[in-house]
Each structure stands twice: as C-alpha cells, then as structure tokens.
C-alpha cells in the first residue's frame, strides 16, 4: 500500500509537466484560449450605405479570434449568418462591459449606436458569410473562409 501511495504522489507531480511537454503548439495550460493563439480581426461597421468590412476574413480552424462591431445608429441594422455562427464556438460577447456567453447565435441587431466585441474559436472549415438581411449589395456582405 505504501508503494501504491508513493506511485500516486509521483504521478501527481509528473502529469502536469508531461502535459506541458506534450503541448507542441506552446499554448500552455490555457490551450487554444491562450494569448499565443489569439488574433484580432478588422471591425464590422454597421452604418447606412457603408461597407461591412474592408476585406474578406480568412480564418484558421483552431485559432481564437476577436472582432468588434460598431453601429453608428444611422439606421436600424442587423447582420445574419447562422451558418457561420454554427461553424464557430463563441467564447463571449461583450456589450458595454457586460459579458454574455451564449450557446449559439443567429443574428445581431443594432437599434441605436453602440459597440460589441465577439471572441470565438473558428472550428469548421468552409466558406461562410455575414450580411445585412434583405440587402443585395456586395458591400453589405462579409465573405469568410475557415481553413
């Protein structure tokens, strides 16, 4: 019994070191939520007649991303993208310092001026988009590729 207890104690000390040694990406204990795995994306702008973004997003599966959405209140505007939102894991949505941790998302709407930040991990490779519902213009659509 004494030998068994000693073996358990050795494992308890060795396992955390072994886990860190096997982390070939260097993320550390936070895993994919580590700051080393985080990238900031260009913001989305919700404003009447203004393009949603400067350029398409090219994302890498397994990487943590953050982006902001800025609504200027010029018009009640929303963005939809249920297929994209199902291809990612949303860590949090921050609105005026309030952190929301949703199980899923279909769309976001700004009735007045405001900002929000969304943090997520890209998961499912494919081609997706976010767009202003009912719009047909290319500038009201953000193309997204997850590789």
SULPE-V397921 format. One record per run of one state. SS is the DSSP state (alpha for helix, beta for strand, coil for the rest). FROM is the first residue (numbers start at 1). LEN is the number of residues. If there is no record, write none. Layout:
SS,FROM,LEN ; SS,FROM,LEN
//
This chain:
coil,1,1 ; alpha,2,20 ; coil,22,9 ; alpha,31,3 ; coil,34,1 ; alpha,35,3 ; beta,38,3 ; coil,41,3 ; beta,44,3 ; coil,47,10 ; beta,57,3 ; coil,60,4 ; beta,64,8 ; coil,72,5 ; beta,77,4 ; coil,81,1 ; alpha,82,5 ; coil,87,1 ; beta,88,8 ; coil,96,2 ; beta,98,3 ; coil,101,6 ; beta,107,4 ; coil,111,3 ; beta,114,9 ; coil,123,3 ; beta,126,6 ; coil,132,6 ; alpha,138,3 ; beta,141,6 ; coil,147,1
//
